[in-house]
Amino acid sequence: MRKLFSLLYRIRVFLLFAFLELIALIWISNSRSFQRAFVINSSNQISGSLLETTQNFEDYFNLKEQNKALAIENALLRATDSISQYELITNPIEKVDSTTMIRYTYVEGEIINSSYHKARNFMTINRGEIHGLTSNMGVISQNGIVGVTHKVSKHFCTVLPLINPLFRVSGKIKNSSFFGPIEWQGGNYQYAYLIDIPRYANIQVGDTIVTDSRSQLFPAGIPIGTIESHEMQEDQNFFKIKLKLSTDFASVNHIYVVQDKLKLELQELENQEPR
Amino acid sequence: MDFIKQISSFIILLLLQIIVFNNFMFMGYLNPYVYILFIIMLPMNYSRTAVLLLAFAMGACVDIFENSGGVHTAATVFLAFVRRPLLQLSTQKRGIDFESLRIGKLPFSSFAPYAMLAVFVHHFMLFLIESYQLSDIGHVFIRTLASSLFTFVFIFLIHLWNFKKKD
């Protein structure tokens, strides 16, 4: 017994080392699984507010660029607004508003922390519970989709971006009905892959890939990327398409969180189906 | 006095890492991890237990701010564990008297290989754990080499500046 204790005492530094590494490894494997919660992440109050202060400084340096981007977007929105449209057909019947309802609303926000050069990337945005956010809401930018909300605290929220292997979305070739899962396979943050497109599909380099109406996160038709190249998968029956992503994750700053007003109804309905 | 000095260098390096160096991303890819200078420069006469615990604290802080979930903690604790053998290896001396050794007073010819080795070991562990799979080993190696070089340049500059100040 005494020998055992003296042995333990002699290797005490190694034991401490092994113990600390064990904690780190548990932490790593916890943060790797999408379903399990982060114990600590940057939606924490303290780190969140420090990161926001840092972001405020960065914003100041990017003002010119950001203003330009926002001005372009404003111009686009103005162009689609009814006041700048000339009516080609005058409808004798007055349009009644109750024929449509607003399904999606958007919460504007800003990214206060993000990574794009890692194997597993994350973002933090300065919107949270008080703005009506919950987890599993789509996030888009002016150029295309960004990701999905993950952990939500009172004022902040982490986003699982497209450039994280855990993120899943299905994409569709615009103006055709072929759809498949989008996968980011690590490496360059500008490219992802659309897989399982049947070999008889007509694919042109430069075509746009948009979100599918099957997606429960995004409205249909939000751009994901454009086709850069394509090749046959190993099974020779499906295409694997390389996409250049619409959103530049190195420079994206302003985002919109998509709130789907019909999401609950849809989920309740689908849950009634036996699986 | 020494305690206050170490605490302040801990905080300064951590803030530098979070506010300045984490936003570097040279070529969208390379990021210097300068905070490990804290572990490299900790006095050798500190108990190994204390060094391990400090490394754990430093790594955990960086992880919290980077959202990297334990990756930095694992790599930094590993670096703290192999610090003494690395120093022995780079000075090519047997039986160093760790009690009286002052890292700040080391000649550059011994400090440079020690720091370089430490940076390399830390970065290799970091990128290996981050990629989580052995098939990426070539990619991990390239990232390690490129980022190590980058980190070392900054560590060298900070060290030089510290050196000048003492004279």
Interface residues (C-beta under 8 A of the other chain):
Chain A: R12 V13 F14 L16 F17 L20 E21 I23 A24 L25 I26 W27 I28 N30 S31 R32 F38 I40 N41 S42 N44 S47 L50 L51 T54 E58 N113 S115 Y116 H117 K118 A119 R120 F122 T124 T158 G186 G187 Y189 A250
Chain B: I18 I19 N23 M25 G28 Y29 L30 N31 R48 T49 L52 L53 A55 F56 G59 D63 I64 F65 E66 N67 S68 G69 G70 V71 T73 A74 V77 F78 A80 F81 I129 E130 S131 Y132 D136 H139
